[in-house]
Amino acid sequence: MTRALRRRLPVAVYDDDCAVCVIVKRRAEERLRYPVWFIGARDKRLAELAPEVTRDEAERQFVFRESDGRVYRAAAGAVRLLARMRAPWNLTGRLLMLPPLTRLAEHGYRWIADHRLACHPEPEAPSVWREG
């Protein structure tokens, strides 16, 4: 991918040392309607592709940068990524952008973020956390 194209694509920065984060990233890639450049917190190209995100921040929260440069962090970023997926995920993302539901998205994101290290993908884990 050329450097110019990478700069125009939205960028999703995630913690690539978190099993749940990696699996959710893979599931998102399978469901995208529009291209997104995914980059892990430990990727050497992080500073080039997402200069507004530090490695420390990327290890703590999801960051989504739109192609126009707007940056969304944590739940707001996850919702923006959902809105780029195929149905029904895109509708879910758009609904979670509405002010009454934004708080629900924030609580859900925070719960997952707070428990992600305890949620190791085991065979009995929910299917969204399993590789496959």
BAFI-3210 file (N, C-alpha, C; in Angstrom, 3 decimals, decimal comma, padded with zeros to 6 digits):
// residues 132
n [1|2|3|4|5|6|7|8|9|10|11|12|13|14|15|16|17|18|19|20|21|22|23|24|25|26|27|28|29|30|31|32|33|34|35|36|37|38|39|40|41|42|43|44|45|46|47|48|49|50|51|52|53|54|55|56|57|58|59|60|61|62|63|64|65|66|67|68|69|70|71|72|73|74|75|76|77|78|79|80|81|82|83|84|85|86|87|88|89|90|91|92|93|94|95|96|97|98|99|100|101|102|103|104|105|106|107|108|109|110|111|112|113|114|115|116|117|118|119|120|121|122|123|124|125|126|127|128|129|130|131|132]
n.u [000,848|000,564|002,159|000,682|-001,940|-002,289|-002,371|-004,816|-006,674|-008,871|-007,634|-007,260|-006,265|-005,033|-004,559|-002,186|-001,234|-003,146|-005,299|-008,126|-008,507|-007,110|-008,565|-011,110|-010,393|-009,744|-012,254|-013,634|-012,287|-013,222|-015,800|-015,963|-017,199|-015,977|-012,573|-010,116|-007,201|-005,558|-003,579|-001,246|-000,419|002,265|003,473|006,014|005,464|003,633|003,992|004,280|001,873|-000,178|000,324|-000,776|-001,232|000,100|002,210|001,754|-000,814|-002,270|-002,049|-003,757|-006,274|-008,654|-008,199|-009,529|-008,967|-010,424|-010,502|-010,448|-008,994|-010,120|-010,187|-011,123|-011,592|-011,494|-014,733|-016,084|-014,436|-014,637|-017,325|-017,349|-015,869|-017,606|-019,677|-018,634|-018,868|-020,486|-024,072|-025,617|-024,084|-023,248|-025,568|-025,890|-023,598|-024,231|-026,569|-025,500|-024,145|-025,978|-026,989|-028,585|-027,813|-025,099|-023,938|-024,477|-022,822|-020,349|-020,281|-020,363|-018,003|-016,084|-016,451|-015,638|-012,987|-011,926|-012,015|-010,671|-008,187|-008,752|-010,421|-009,592|-009,411|-011,037|-012,241|-014,910|-015,630|-017,500|-018,478|-017,511|-015,077|-013,519|-011,086|-011,341]
n.v [-001,168|002,189|005,113|007,486|006,512|005,191|007,391|008,514|006,643|005,651|005,098|002,549|002,048|-000,311|-002,421|-004,628|-006,627|-007,733|-010,363|-010,424|-007,961|-008,352|-010,449|-009,269|-007,253|-008,805|-009,927|-007,586|-006,778|-008,729|-007,932|-005,404|-002,726|-000,642|000,257|000,120|001,031|-000,967|-000,813|-002,000|-001,323|-001,806|-001,680|-000,622|001,374|003,057|005,781|007,014|006,426|007,111|009,686|011,127|009,417|007,802|005,025|004,165|005,191|003,745|001,197|001,351|002,223|002,049|003,671|005,641|007,092|009,177|009,544|012,236|013,281|013,637|012,505|009,798|008,399|005,491|004,387|006,019|005,784|003,028|002,841|004,357|002,664|000,442|001,597|001,518|-001,032|-003,936|-004,515|-006,065|-004,426|-001,830|-000,311|-000,617|000,770|003,382|003,911|003,885|006,244|008,166|010,581|009,620|006,937|006,888|006,893|004,275|002,876|003,789|002,702|-000,052|-000,324|000,409|-001,616|-003,910|-003,139|-002,951|-005,613|-007,103|-008,440|-010,536|-011,964|-014,250|-015,907|-018,768|-022,103|-022,154|-019,528|-016,598|-016,560|-014,355|-013,826|-015,942|-017,421|-018,270]
n.w [000,000|-000,840|000,527|000,288|-000,056|002,388|004,094|003,440|004,190|006,859|010,186|012,515|015,718|017,911|020,843|020,344|021,928|023,359|023,663|023,319|022,040|019,627|018,455|018,205|016,423|014,162|013,602|013,000|010,653|008,884|008,504|007,438|005,418|004,215|003,554|006,165|007,869|009,980|012,870|015,174|018,627|019,083|016,652|014,492|012,717|013,839|014,688|012,222|010,825|012,573|014,050|016,155|018,205|020,973|021,878|024,486|024,974|023,043|024,055|026,144|025,255|022,548|019,435|016,859|013,811|011,525|007,924|007,388|009,414|011,935|015,291|017,308|020,455|022,579|023,470|021,597|019,373|018,842|018,160|015,812|014,180|014,101|012,616|010,074|009,215|007,682|007,521|010,339|011,857|011,128|011,470|014,204|015,089|014,174|015,644|018,234|018,205|018,748|021,123|023,476|023,530|023,567|026,077|026,901|025,118|026,035|028,638|028,050|026,532|028,471|030,385|028,964|028,386|030,980|031,756|029,885|030,039|031,691|030,171|028,572|025,463|025,544|024,761|025,705|025,723|024,624|021,148|019,685|020,795|020,188|018,057|014,614]
ca.u [000,000|001,393|002,092|-000,421|-003,183|-002,377|-002,751|-006,223|-007,520|-009,023|-006,686|-007,733|-005,105|-005,495|-003,521|-001,893|-000,774|-004,369|-005,943|-009,475|-008,391|-006,676|-009,676|-012,126|-009,849|-009,908|-013,685|-013,983|-011,755|-014,091|-017,123|-015,873|-017,706|-015,011|-011,242|-009,546|-005,830|-005,384|-002,181|-001,084|000,315|003,703|003,939|007,028|004,927|002,598|004,242|004,066|000,482|-001,081|001,221|-001,483|-001,431|001,327|002,121|001,141|-002,257|-002,819|-002,114|-004,821|-007,588|-008,788|-008,240|-009,936|-008,791|-011,102|-009,637|-010,352|-008,126|-010,792|-009,748|-012,092|-010,933|-012,278|-016,036|-016,397|-013,687|-015,212|-018,601|-017,025|-015,487|-018,847|-020,439|-018,016|-019,064|-021,718|-025,254|-026,318|-023,125|-023,223|-026,724|-025,560|-022,676|-024,944|-027,451|-024,692|-023,682|-027,042|-026,708|-029,093|-027,162|-023,650|-023,571|-024,493|-021,590|-019,223|-020,284|-019,985|-016,579|-015,294|-016,509|-014,762|-011,600|-011,515|-011,987|-010,098|-007,085|-009,351|-011,247|-008,744|-010,292|-011,087|-013,297|-016,251|-015,851|-018,408|-017,871|-016,819|-013,722|-012,776|-010,560|-011,987]
ca.v [000,000|003,379|006,027|008,421|005,809|004,969|008,650|008,797|005,645|005,748|004,268|001,991|001,675|-001,221|-003,069|-005,905|-007,584|-008,139|-011,410|-009,997|-006,875|-008,922|-011,211|-008,306|-006,617|-009,753|-009,997|-006,322|-006,817|-009,600|-007,335|-004,021|-002,320|000,332|-000,089|000,755|000,611|-001,364|-000,801|-002,357|-000,387|-002,100|-001,584|000,432|002,436|003,788|007,226|007,477|006,294|007,752|010,467|011,678|008,341|007,230|003,589|004,022|005,404|002,638|000,020|001,575|002,437|001,997|004,998|005,599|008,378|009,246|009,991|013,698|013,661|013,637|011,378|009,332|007,492|004,577|003,986|006,811|005,178|001,713|003,098|004,784|001,456|-000,309|002,263|001,205|-002,460|-004,357|-004,682|-005,052|-003,697|-000,409|000,297|-000,575|001,885|004,657|004,104|004,194|007,635|009,040|010,959|008,770|005,624|007,060|006,478|002,813|002,472|004,074|001,705|-001,336|-000,264|000,446|-002,934|-004,800|-002,695|-003,290|-007,066|-007,748|-009,343|-011,712|-012,622|-014,982|-016,697|-020,203|-022,714|-021,846|-018,084|-016,205|-016,781|-013,178|-013,816|-017,105|-017,381|-019,327]
ca.w [000,000|-000,939|001,665|000,058|000,207|003,838|004,746|003,168|004,842|008,316|010,921|013,787|016,529|018,958|021,640|019,697|022,925|024,054|022,858|022,977|021,060|018,343|017,900|017,785|015,213|013,045|013,294|012,344|009,287|008,084|008,351|006,956|004,102|003,708|004,069|007,357|008,127|011,378|013,296|016,573|019,485|019,033|015,269|014,338|011,861|014,559|014,642|010,841|010,391|013,537|014,916|017,310|019,180|021,531|022,166|025,804|024,823|022,253|024,918|027,122|024,653|021,100|018,814|015,458|013,120|010,234|006,826|007,419|010,521|013,239|016,113|018,298|021,380|023,425|022,931|020,404|018,276|018,538|017,496|014,442|013,447|013,868|011,556|008,779|008,926|007,011|008,374|011,114|012,701|010,792|012,123|015,631|015,274|013,993|016,791|019,424|018,099|019,237|022,519|024,557|023,535|023,703|027,447|026,884|024,426|026,929|029,723|027,462|026,189|029,710|031,015|028,182|028,583|032,348|031,936|028,698|030,376|032,324|029,143|027,635|024,603|025,785|023,951|026,182|025,651|023,554|019,823|019,172|021,330|019,716|016,701|013,893]
c.u [000,896|001,182|000,921|-001,760|-003,357|-002,821|-004,225|-007,159|-007,706|-008,057|-007,316|-006,513|-005,611|-004,295|-003,274|-001,282|-001,952|-005,102|-007,344|-009,425|-008,022|-007,821|-010,790|-011,672|-010,032|-011,366|-014,126|-013,510|-012,651|-015,418|-017,110|-016,503|-016,709|-013,646|-010,818|-008,144|-005,729|-003,905|-002,119|-000,233|001,823|004,288|004,884|006,532|003,863|002,793|004,008|002,588|-000,523|-000,259|000,545|-001,696|-000,076|001,118|001,422|-000,377|-002,909|-002,898|-003,262|-006,206|-007,532|-008,862|-008,588|-009,778|-009,461|-010,140|-009,506|-009,528|-008,798|-010,433|-010,806|-011,418|-011,943|-013,605|-016,381|-015,668|-014,259|-016,527|-018,358|-016,616|-016,728|-019,633|-019,875|-018,225|-020,362|-022,848|-025,156|-025,390|-023,103|-024,399|-026,482|-024,637|-023,368|-025,882|-026,661|-024,053|-024,734|-026,840|-027,323|-028,351|-025,643|-023,169|-023,535|-023,219|-020,379|-019,144|-019,851|-018,503|-015,731|-015,305|-015,573|-013,302|-011,088|-011,349|-011,265|-008,967|-007,589|-010,144|-010,368|-009,624|-010,143|-012,209|-014,715|-016,559|-016,849|-017,718|-017,135|-015,369|-012,882|-012,234|-011,272|-012,250]
c.v [001,234|004,281|006,995|007,764|005,560|006,232|008,976|007,810|005,973|004,772|003,840|001,485|000,880|-001,819|-004,462|-006,931|-008,126|-009,136|-011,005|-008,923|-007,406|-009,685|-010,288|-007,581|-007,526|-009,874|-008,722|-006,319|-007,648|-008,935|-005,917|-003,842|-001,398|000,022|000,760|000,197|000,302|-001,357|-001,077|-001,351|-000,588|-002,035|-000,393|001,599|003,277|005,300|007,799|007,499|006,977|008,578|011,038|010,655|007,831|005,737|003,357|004,190|004,221|001,350|000,130|001,722|002,370|003,427|004,823|006,991|008,292|009,757|011,502|014,206|013,709|012,361|011,087|008,275|006,656|004,222|004,740|006,248|003,841|001,860|003,532|003,585|000,605|000,281|001,989|-000,252|-002,704|-004,488|-006,011|-004,170|-002,211|000,318|000,410|000,598|003,228|004,939|004,504|005,578|008,622|009,320|010,057|007,423|005,702|006,581|004,950|002,279|002,670|003,056|000,334|-001,393|-000,362|-000,924|-003,898|-004,427|-003,088|-004,792|-007,810|-008,715|-010,609|-012,531|-013,309|-015,881|-018,204|-020,805|-022,356|-020,353|-017,763|-016,243|-015,563|-013,127|-014,987|-016,857|-018,451|-019,003]
c.w [000,000|000,268|001,513|000,361|001,698|004,550|004,540|003,853|006,325|008,985|012,244|014,547|017,735|019,690|021,069|020,642|023,740|023,167|022,424|021,895|019,673|017,688|017,425|016,514|013,998|012,627|012,572|010,893|008,362|007,740|007,783|005,584|003,426|004,306|005,270|007,518|009,616|011,711|014,801|017,331|019,391|017,622|015,127|013,493|012,552|014,447|013,247|010,473|011,311|014,524|016,159|018,418|019,661|021,766|023,495|025,715|024,099|023,068|025,924|026,509|023,134|020,566|017,342|014,871|011,758|009,177|006,787|008,599|011,879|013,993|017,178|019,155|022,160|022,744|021,656|019,183|017,861|017,786|016,044|013,591|013,139|012,697|010,164|008,366|008,150|008,036|009,127|011,949|012,403|011,451|013,626|015,925|015,161|015,167|018,041|019,360|018,617|020,722|023,585|024,661|023,671|025,063|027,562|026,225|025,331|028,068|029,198|027,126|027,458|030,385|030,286|028,418|029,968|032,556|030,819|029,027|031,057|031,314|028,113|026,781|024,802|024,940|024,406|026,176|024,539|022,200|019,298|019,660|020,841|018,329|015,910|012,523]
res [m|t|r|a|l|r|r|r|l|p|v|a|v|y|d|d|d|c|a|v|c|v|i|v|k|r|r|a|e|e|r|l|r|y|p|v|w|f|i|g|a|r|d|k|r|l|a|e|l|a|p|e|v|t|r|d|e|a|e|r|q|f|v|f|r|e|s|d|g|r|v|y|r|a|a|a|g|a|v|r|l|l|a|r|m|r|a|p|w|n|l|t|g|r|l|l|m|l|p|p|l|t|r|l|a|e|h|g|y|r|w|i|a|d|h|r|l|a|c|h|p|e|p|e|a|p|s|v|w|r|e|g]
***
